[in-house]
């Protein structure tokens, strides 16, 4: 292990997350593939190795500081982009059955390559719009935990993500700056989509100390039939009280 990996391992150990040699190797392979593929397609603006380990890997795994992942069987990551937070969480918690939904087929190809290269099992990669996939019986009201990281404002995100969460499950929205205003705006969409904010966890990333917030939302009942609306509608006409 070099200094970057040692710091990464120690930071996770502080939150009782242990990595073995296989998992550490998977993170390093992931980093290499991310940087390599990033030269031919736009996956991330962050390519410095220490920054990837902090701003992508540690940031993704931070969800496990506030949610007991041993109790999670099915996890859906919506609008995952280059695989965050889904792939780092899967590396740390191999028992999880991970589904990633992304609207760009090129990213799905990259993620399939990552899954194959890292030898990850029980990962399902779906090319499609969240509004369409969230209506399919295999996915609707089906997941213990649903995540989205830096995808859209909460009033939109709720409609993308809450239809995937099973009754009694959790939607975790991972944000940067304080989401207080977004949550006020999203109050109507939460009521409509049967979500209730349990807690907003705030912390800072190591070294650079930039703000992070994780919004934990409980799903209180099944998704009403009219949601999600047609693809594109949530972004154009967010569920906000006029």
N, C-alpha and C positions, 0 to 999 in steps of 0.2 A: 504493500500500500504506500502511495505517496502522500504528500501533505494534504492535497485536496480531498482525497478519499478518506484519509484519517479524520479530517475535520468533519466531513459528511457523516461518517459512522458515529463519531462522538456526539454530534448534534442530535442524531436520531436516538442514540442510547439515552440521552437525557429525558426522552419521552418514552422510554422502555420499548423501543423498536430495535431489534437486533438483526443485523445482516450477516449472512455467511459468505463464504468466498464465491459461491455460485452467483448469489444475488449481486454482489459487488461487481463481478465480471459482467453481469447483464446490464448494469447501469453504465459501465464503461463502453460496452458494445453499442448501447443505445446512443450514447454521446457521439461516438464515431460515425454511426450511420446518419444521425441527425445532421451533423456538420457536412458529411459527404453529400447527402441528398440535397442539402440546402444550397449547394452550388448550382444545382440545375432547376430547383423550384423553391418558391418562397415559403419556408416553413417557420423560420424564426429570425428575428433581428439580433438574437443573443447567441453568439457562437464561441466566446471565450470559455475555456473549460471550467474555470472556477465559477463563472457566472451561470453556466448551464446547470452545474451541480446545486447552486444556491437558488437561482431564480426560477428554474424549471423543476428540478428533481425534489429538492427540499420543500419548495413551495407546494408542490403537488401532494407530497406525503403529509404535509401539515394538517390535512383534513383528519388524519388518524390521531392527532393529538386531542381532538374534541369528539371523536366518534369511535366507539369500540368496533373495530373492523372484524373481530372474531365472531361477531353476531351477524355479519353481512354475508349473505349467500350470493345474491344477484346484484350487480352494480351496473348501471348504465351511465355512460359519459356522453353528454350531448354537445355537439359542436366541438369535438375534441381537438381539431387542428392537427398538431404534430404529436398528439397522444397524451396531452396533459389535462387533468391529473390521472387519467385512467391507467396508463401503462406503468408509471412509477408505483401506483398503489397495488397493481397486480404483481409487480416484482416483489414488493415487500410482503404481500399477503397472497401467496399463490393459490389458496383455497377459493378465492373469489372467482365467480363466473362473470366475466366482463363482457359487456356489449358496448361498442363504440358506434355512434351515429355521426356521420359527417356528410355535408352536401357536396363536397368536392371529391370526385373519383380519384384524382391524382394523389390526394392525401391518404385515401383508403389504400391505394397501392403501396405507398410508403409504409403505412402502418402494418400491412400484411407482411412486407419484407422484414420489418422490425420483429414482429411476432415470430416469424419463421427463424430469423437469425438468433433470437434470444431463447428459442425453444419454449415459448409460452403456450400453455394448453388452456382449453376452455375460454377462448377469446373469440367473440363474434364481431365482425366488422361490417357495418351496414352503410352502403352509399344511399343517401336519401335525405329528404327534408323531415325535420322533427315533427312537423304538423301532420305529415302522412304516416310516418312510422308509428307515431303515438296513437293512431286509430286502429292499428292492427292488433288482433286479439292476443297474439304472442307477446306483445309488448305493453299493451294498455293495462294500467293498474297492476303491474306485475313485478316491479323491482323494489328490493329492500332499501336501496340507496341510489339516488340519481344525482349526478354532479354536472356542473357547468362552470367553466373558469373563464372569466373575462369575455363573455359572449355577447350580452346585450343588457339593457336596463331591466330591472326586476319586473316591471309591468309586462314586458315582452317575454322574459325568461320564464316566468311562471307558466305561461301558456305553452311554451316549448317543452318544459320539463315535468311539471306536475302530473300530466296525463300518464307518464310512465311509472309513477310511484304507486306502489300498492297501498291500500288503506292501512294505516299504522306504520307506513314506511317514512323515509326522510328524503327531502330534497336539500342538498347543500350547495349554495351558490357561493363561489369563491371570488372575492372582490379585492380591489386595491384600496382606494380611499373610502372614508366613512360613508356607508350606504344609507344613512338616515333619511335623506331627501327621497332617494329612490324607493325606500320602503313606504314612506307616506304616500307617494304616487301609486304604489302597487297594492294599497290596502283593498281596493275594489276587486282587483284580479285575484288576490288571495281568497277573498270570500267566495267569488264565483267558482274558483277551481279547487275549493275545499282544502286550502292550505292555511296553517296557523304558525306564525313565527314562534319558535321555541326559545331561541337565543341568538345573539350576534356575538361571535367571538372575535376579539381584536388582538393582534400581535404584530411584531416587527420581524422582518427577515434578518438573519445574522449579518454582521459586518456593516452593510450599508444602511440598515435600520429603516427600510421603507415600509410603509403601513400595509397591512393585510387584514381583511375581514372575511369571516366565514359565517354566512347566514344559514342557520339550521331551521328548516321548515317541516313541521309534521303534516302528513296527509291525513285528514280527518274523515274522509268519505270517498266513495268512488267518483271518478270524473263524470260530470254531467254530459249527456249525449252530444250536446252542441259543440263541445270542445275536444280537441283544438279546431279552430276554424281553418279555412282553406290556406294552402301555402302562400306566404307573403302578407296575409291579412294581419297577423299579430304585429308585424313591424310597421305596417301602414296605419293601422287603427288599433293601437294598444288598448287593452282593457283598463281604461281609466274613467272615473266618473267625470262627466263634462260639467 
